[in-house]
Amino acid sequence: MKSAKEEKGKKISILYILRILKEFSDEKHPLSQKQIIELLDSKYGQAINRKSVKRDLEKLKDFLLPPEKFPGR
């Protein structure tokens, strides 16, 4: 069973990833998953695996689509 601290870390990691993307990347300078993992650890003390980063990136991609891109609109 995971501790409350581990669960909170998993939930907040998506926000840290968003912050990292805004601060350290743009269209001409994308970050790899490995770079994101390294920044999560060095900046925020978040140890997260590649699969979790991928899942969080997909959630951000889905969530940040403009409303006109949603099906049925």
C-alpha positions in Angstrom: 0.0 0.0 0.0 1.3 3.4 -1.0 1.7 6.2 1.6 -0.2 9.4 1.4 3.0 11.2 0.4 3.6 8.9 -2.5 0.0 9.4 -3.7 0.3 13.2 -3.4 3.5 13.0 -5.4 1.8 11.1 -8.2 -1.0 13.6 -8.4 1.2 16.7 -8.3 3.7 15.4 -10.8 1.4 16.3 -13.7 1.5 19.9 -12.6 5.3 19.9 -12.3 5.5 18.4 -15.8 3.3 21.3 -17.1 5.5 23.8 -15.3 8.7 22.2 -16.7 7.3 22.2 -20.3 6.4 25.9 -20.0 9.7 26.9 -18.5 12.2 24.7 -20.4 10.6 23.9 -23.8 8.9 25.4 -26.8 8.0 24.2 -30.3 11.7 24.6 -31.4 13.1 23.1 -28.2 11.1 20.0 -27.1 12.1 17.9 -24.1 12.5 14.2 -24.1 10.8 12.0 -21.5 14.3 11.4 -20.1 14.9 15.1 -19.7 11.6 15.6 -18.0 12.3 12.8 -15.6 15.7 14.4 -14.8 14.1 17.8 -14.3 11.4 16.4 -12.1 14.0 14.9 -9.8 16.5 17.8 -9.7 13.9 20.6 -9.4 11.1 19.0 -7.4 12.5 15.8 -5.8 10.0 13.7 -7.8 11.2 10.3 -8.7 8.9 9.2 -11.5 9.2 6.5 -14.1 9.0 6.8 -17.9 5.5 5.2 -18.1 4.1 7.7 -15.6 5.6 10.6 -17.5 4.1 9.3 -20.7 0.7 8.9 -19.1 0.8 12.4 -17.7 1.9 13.9 -21.0 -1.0 12.2 -22.7 -3.4 13.6 -20.1 -2.0 17.1 -20.6 -2.2 16.7 -24.4 -5.9 15.6 -24.2 -6.8 18.3 -21.6 -5.1 21.2 -23.3 -6.8 20.7 -26.7 -8.9 23.7 -27.7 -12.6 23.1 -27.3 -13.2 23.1 -31.0 -11.1 20.0 -31.3 -13.4 17.9 -29.0 -15.5 15.3 -30.8 -19.2 16.4 -31.3 -18.6 20.1 -31.5 
